[in-house]
């Protein structure tokens, strides 16, 4: 009898379903992984779910193990933690992270999985892909000791950036968001919090991750002369306006993009994708990151959960998906 698994597919924009898929037997250099939990990357995955990926970005937005094409039908996702049930002896029985969609079991090359350190519980390791984005952004930003820094947007990515910055010596870090409820998250991460109108200015660096025009405008306002905004937001098919008049040029401000699809030029000659992901997993030994996981559902509930995440009816930073028994 062929082996099968269950996978979440986007059937049409706005509608998902669980499908049964056939599993191949793993080859000599492959692993069979049983998923323990996966994470919904709320910003990107809700954009994909509503069909908001621009045609020009279809190739760049492909997930490593995506099946199907934008806008649908397709299988999409990249925050998966599981246990190796078949494969090389060095990986057998190990908990691993993989950039794989939401699926109960899967077969991938052994090189595509990264062992999770013993110090990191599987339930937290689903954040590895997002913390990896934060690592890349800070390689791009290159903050210095004593810098004054604001992170605008207390979503999954912004909170990850703030959590990593909290480890930097003698920096002033403020997490800025329009939702006052995010103050509790900031406190758990060990950083200061402010509403946009109350944020501290004279910043050497602002990391923008709110995906709003207002947030990006406020990022420029908070900069000191010759300061830099690192733009992490993904706007999909939306157009945004940026105020480049008034004092933008005289203050010599900088807006730089950062994207996780390539290793930052600052480290590209000396770090691989695997190195970057391993570093993210090491950082997740800090239990403060648990504050980023704000909800959990069973895998079978995904077709109902994603529309609620898109509409905002189910507020979340990272929404964790559970496979099997609740205590697995």
N, C-alpha and C positions, 0 to 999 in steps of 0.2 A: 504494500500500500504506500502511495506517495505521502511524504510528510507535508503538512500544511500549517500555515500561520494565519493570524487575523491582522489586517492592516487598516488604518484609517485613510480614506481617499476623499479628496474634494471632488464631488460628482459634477457640480456646476457651481459658479460663484455664489456663495451664500448657503450652499447645501452640501453636507458631508455624509459619508456612509462608511460602515465597516464591511470590508470585503475579505473573503477567504483567498489566500494566495498559496501557490505551491512553493515548497522549499527544495532547493537542490541539495544533494549530499555535499558536504564541504570537501574541497580538495586538500592536497598536501599542505598548502600554505594558506589555508582558510580556517575560519572559526565559525562555529554555530553558537549564537548568543541567545540566551533567554532574557527578555527584557524584564527588569525590576521596576523601573520608573522612567518616564520621559517628561520633558518640560515643554510647555507652550511658550515660545518666544513671542510675547504678546504683540509687540510692535510689528515685527515682520510677518508673523504668521496670520495675524488678523488682516493685514493688508493683502496677503496672498488669498486669504479666504474670501474676501469681498471682491476679488478680481482686479485689484488696483495696481498690479505691476505693469509699468509702461512697456509697450512692445519693444522699444529700444533697449530695455534692460533685461529681456527674457533670458539671454544667454548668461549674463553676469549674475543674475539672481538664482540660477539653478543651484539647488542643494546637492552635496556630494553624491547622495544615493537617491535623488529624486527620480521618480518614474512618471511618465506623462509630460505634458507641456502646458505652459501657461496659456490661457487662464485656467483651463480645466478640460478634462479630468486629469488629476495628478495626485501623487503621493508626495507630501512635503513635510519637512521637519528636520531638526539637526541637534536635538538635545536628548540623547538616549543613554541610559545606564543599564547594564545587564551583567549576567554571569556567563562565562564561556563554558559551554557544556560539551563541546567537541572541538579539538584543535591541537596545536603543538603543546607538548607537556609543560612548557614554561608558562603557558596562559591558561591551562585547564583549571577550572574552578576559580579563576580570578574574576573579581569585579572590574569591569572595564567601561570606559566612556567611548561613545562612537557618534559621529555626525550622521545619525540614521533617523529616518522618520518614525512615526508612532506605529509600532508593529510588535506583536507578541514575541516572535522569534525571527531571526534573520541570519543569513550567511554572508560574510564579507571577508576580504583578505585580512590576514592576521595583522598586517601593517596598518590597517585602518582603525584599530582599537588601541586605546591607551589605558594601561592599568591604573586604577584608582588607588592612591596611597592608602595604607591602612588607617591613617589618621583622619580620613575623609569618609563620612558615611555616604552610602549610595544615594540616600534621599537628598543630600546637599550637592552631590557631584553633578546633578542635572544642570547646575549653574555654570559648568565649566566653559561652555561655548560663549556665554555672555561675559564672564570674567576674562576670557581670552580677548574679547573685543576691547575691554577696558585696558588690558595690558598693552595692546597694540596702539590704542589711542594715547596712552601715556608715553610710549616710545616715541610717537609722533610729537607730542607736546613738550617732552623733555623738561619737566618742572625742576626748579632749582630749590636748594635749601633756603627757607625763609620766604618763599613766594606767597603772594596773596592770590587765592584761587577761588573761583565760584564754579559750581557745577549746576547748570540750569536744566531742570527736568529730572524729577525724582522717580523716573520709571526704572525698569530693570537695568538698562545700560547705565543711566546716570548714577543710580545707587551703587552699581559695581565700581564705577570710576571713583566715586566718593569713598567707598570702603577701602580701595587700594591706596588712595591719597592719604587716608587717615594714618597710614604707616610711615609717611614721609616725615623727616625731622623738621621741626620749626616752621611748618607751613600753616597758613591760615586757610582753612577749607570751610566753605559754606555751601550747603545743599539748598538750592532755591527751587520752590515749586508753588504753584497757585493753590494747591490743595493743602490746607493746614493739617490735615490728617497725616501727611507725610512727615511731620515733625517727629512722631514716635519712631518711624523708620530711621530717620537721621540720627536720633539719639542712640538707637541700638547699634548703629554703625560707628558711633563715636565721633560724629561731626556736628557742627552747628547747622541750624536751619533758619531760613528766612522766607517770607513771602516776597514776591518780586519787587514790590514797592519798598520793602525794608532791607533789601540786600545791600551789603557793603560794597562800595566802589573801589576805585584805585587798584584794580586787579591787574596783576601781571599776566594772568591766564584765565580764560573762561572756557570751560568745556560745555558745549551746548548739546543737549539731548532731549529737548522737549518736543521736537517735531512741530513747532508752531512758529508762525511769523512773529508773533509778539515776543516769544522767548528769544529768538535770534536778535531782534531789535534791542531787547533788554541786555543781551550779552555784550553788544557793542557799547551800550551806555555805561556798563560797569568797568570797562577797560581803562587802565592808565594809558597815557601816551606811549605809543609803540608796543602796546599789548597785543595779545593774540587770542583769537577765538578758534578753538578746535571744534569743527562742526561734525557731530556724530549722528545727527538726525537723518532719517531716511524718509523722504517726502513722497516717494512713489510717483503717482501721476498728478500730484498737486503742484501748482505754481505758487511761489512765495516772493514777496517783495522785500528788498533790503535797503535801508536808508544809507546811501553812499554819498549823499550831499553833506551840507553843513561842515562839521569839523572832521569828517572821516579821513580826508587826505592830509589835512594840516596836522592831525594827531598821529598820522602814519600807522593806522590800525591794520591788522592782518586778520583775514579769515582763511583758515586752512581746512580742507576736508580730511577725514580719516575714515578708513573703511577696512574691515577685517579680511577682505578677500585676498590681500597681499600683505606679507610681513613688512612692517614699517621700514622705509629706506634707512632709518637710523640703525637698524639691526639686521638688515637683510643679508649682509655679507657674513654674519656670524651666527645667525639663529635660523632654524628651520621652523616650519609649521608645527612639527612634533615638539620642538623645544618650547615653543610658545604655549602650546596646549598643556604640556607637562608643568610649566610654571604656573599656569592658571589653576591646575588641580592642586599644586602645593599650597597656593594661597588660600584655597578653600578649607584648609585645616582650621581656619579661624571660624568659630561658631557664630560670629557676628553676622556672617552671610545668611544665616537661617532667616533673618528678617526679610529677605527678598522673596521668600516662598510664602505666598499669602493665601493659597487655596489648594485644594486637592480634589480630584474626581477619579472615578474608576474609568479604565480604558473604554468600556462599553458605552460610557456616557458622552464621549467626545462629540458625536454628531449634535447633541443638544448643548454642550458646553461652549463650543467655539462661536456659535451665533450670539450667545450671551456675553462672551468676551468682546466681540465686535461692537455690540450695541452699548456696552458699558453697564448692562444690567448685572453682570458679574465682575466687579472691580478686582483687579489683580496686578501684581508685579509679575512674578513667575507663577503660573498655575501648573502644579505638578499632576501628572497622570500616573495612576497606580495600576499595576498589573498583578493579577492574582490576589491572594488574601491581603487584607489591610496591613497585617503585621509582617509581610514577606520582606 
